[in-house]
Amino acid sequence: IVVTFRAPVRLEPIYPTAELRRLAKIAADSLTSTSESFSYYPTMVQARADALLFDEESLTWLSKSLDIYPGKRTDEQTEEEQVNELHNKARKFVKSILKALEAENALTHQEILEQKEMKDIDYYHDPMQAVRQDLLKDVGGLCIDEGDNKAERKNAWALRVARYLAYCIDGGLFGGKFTMCDITDAIGSVNAELNKKLQEIIEFLLHVRDPDLTLEFQQNAIAAQTLEPEFASFHYNEKVMRHLVESGYLRSQFPKGQEMRYSNVLATLLLGTGTTSFKALICRQILLTAGKQEPTTVNAIVPSLLELVRKGSLFLATYATAALVNMTAHHDVVKNTLMQKNVVQVCNDKLRQTDEDLVFYILGLLVNLTKAVHHRAIVVSYGTHQVLLEILQSSYHEDSKAKLLEQLCAVVGQLCNEEDTRRTISKNQVVLSCLCHLFGRASSGSNLRSKVMFCLKQLCINDGQQKNAIGPVVMYEAYDELPRYPDNDDFTNNCCLLLGTLFISKENCKGLWDHISEQHKEITGDITKMFKAVTQNVDDAIEAVAKRDAEERRERLIELRTRLMQFLKEAHIRGQLSRHG
């Protein structure tokens, strides 16, 4: 059992990390079992293990905690029964693969063949022969061949065998020394015959089949199976499919020119019956490869991602939105498709959610969508700008939402490119006060301050009264910051554009001139003090040198003093000239 407390950062002074951990521990303790000890029925557990009715996590726990595994030998078994136990049959299948890879010098950890439990195990030259002859035919006392629905039981058994063998290969027997990666990585680097056998193994382990267990399993190439009209409802081993997607093996099954088919497969998997973690993995793959694919190929996945944003859990909706942000950053055709699919209404609904991560990515998506004029008009028609202003007014004072406010200012600033929208927003004096307050709270040179300056520039660009209202609040600090961050292009550009817009007003120009004049007075005073201090220090040094009768050093100090006095006089003159314009 895992107990998690999520708390805003601003609560940390009230509830330190140690206190939150203590509260979680108390909650976890309150959920523990009331029994001090427990007992189980080994015969019943062993029977379920023999029938392969446990999932992978349960099999791992049973083997480590209770020393129970499928087909575990007992003292009453004969020697022949022990040799034919299910666990050893699975080992024979795995050893057949290991020996085939070893013959091609494609086995990374060859020492696993020397382990005690593998030495006495026989093997086949064709690993699938172990499946067909040992695991699917001889099924012990499961009574599969009896009764009216024996076909259904037989197909269900084959399904469970495929899942169990996938577990044995992918770390179930040898941990990280032999996993599914060793098989997929070997494909393409071994001879053609072994290459075909390994592909056949993967197809069986993946076990894509109709959910109707009365129909027999048809083993075909993965790419061919995805063309089936009923593929969306097909059953498959999700753990194997997860590895095939993550390793790029599934993509490799679609040659050049068939990228659209691969995109359609991913779109189908996103809307299928897979778990949340599997769909999140697909979203991550799309996010990482969106900029490397053709626009039409990427566009095929957009409806499925938007459906996840609309109806998926908060976790999946966040992942899907992040993928859409990356896709819209690279492909304009994706933006058009999203607008046709009513994405703005979806964004409005999600902006009212309390999950900050989801809201952050929704704002990032709106940043990309509001770069075109016709898209901005659609966004405004749905009233999105009013929703954004509500978020600004409720969040501008929270330091923990700096990144979210950064995206929000960018969206509002881009919407203000349309004059009607700018007038509507600028009439709200509360919004301007929030932005000015946000400018003061943002740290110097930060991205947040940069986006706030961009938003303020957009709001006052055609309004003299707004320039006069905003100028005294921000222009002095912006002017002082301008030369401090020459390497931050975005900050420097927004700072220059804001100052250039504010200086259209005569009142702002006069105010800044008075501010600069005060600075020059301070600089002139500092130069005079420095001139006197340096002169006194040089005189003292000359006198000390004279006493030591070092004529050569005395001449050098006099020359240094002359040059320094000349430099300070010139600096003083330049300061006077700049003050008088």
Order of alpha helices (4+ residues) and beta strands (2+ residues): alpha-alpha-alpha-alpha-alpha-alpha-alpha-alpha-alpha-alpha-alpha-alpha-alpha-alpha-alpha-alpha-alpha-alpha-alpha-alpha-alpha-alpha-alpha-alpha-alpha-alpha-alpha-alpha-alpha-alpha-alpha
